Amino acid sequence: MDEHSTPEVPIDRVAEQRALLRLRHSAALTNLMVERTDLRGVHALADTIDDAIRWSA
């Protein structure tokens, strides 16, 4: 492969993959926080994401 060539990946496809990954990560974090309430307060970002998901439901 030439150093100047790039793989032909549509930007829409990459954006869709990133969105799906973000959704999957958020769902897994929410499930973890439901199962392990003792983790609340350990990591501020995890608490923020969990709260945001709960408020949007």
C-alpha positions in Angstrom: 0.0 0.0 0.0 1.3 3.4 -0.9 2.0 5.7 2.0 -0.1 8.5 0.5 -3.2 6.3 -0.2 -5.9 5.9 2.4 -8.5 3.2 2.7 -11.8 3.9 1.1 -14.1 4.2 4.1 -17.1 6.5 3.9 -17.2 9.1 6.6 -20.8 8.3 7.3 -19.9 4.7 8.1 -17.2 5.8 10.5 -19.6 8.2 12.2 -22.2 5.4 12.5 -19.7 3.0 14.0 -18.6 5.6 16.6 -22.2 6.3 17.5 -22.9 2.6 18.0 -19.8 2.2 20.1 -20.8 5.2 22.3 -24.3 3.8 22.7 -22.9 0.3 23.6 -20.5 1.8 26.1 -23.2 4.0 27.8 -25.5 1.0 28.0 -22.8 -1.2 29.6 -21.9 1.6 32.1 -25.6 2.0 33.0 -26.0 -1.8 33.6 -22.8 -1.8 35.7 -24.0 1.1 37.8 -27.4 -0.7 38.4 -25.7 -3.9 39.4 -23.0 -2.3 41.5 -24.5 0.6 43.5 -21.3 0.7 45.6 -19.5 2.1 42.6 -21.5 5.4 42.9 -19.1 8.2 43.7 -15.9 6.4 42.7 -15.6 8.1 39.3 -17.2 11.5 38.5 -17.5 10.9 34.8 -19.2 7.6 35.2 -21.7 9.2 37.7 -22.4 12.0 35.2 -23.1 9.7 32.3 -25.3 7.4 34.5 -27.3 10.5 35.7 -27.6 11.8 32.1 -29.0 8.5 30.9 -31.4 8.2 33.8 -32.7 11.8 33.2 -33.2 11.1 29.5 -35.2 7.9 30.0 
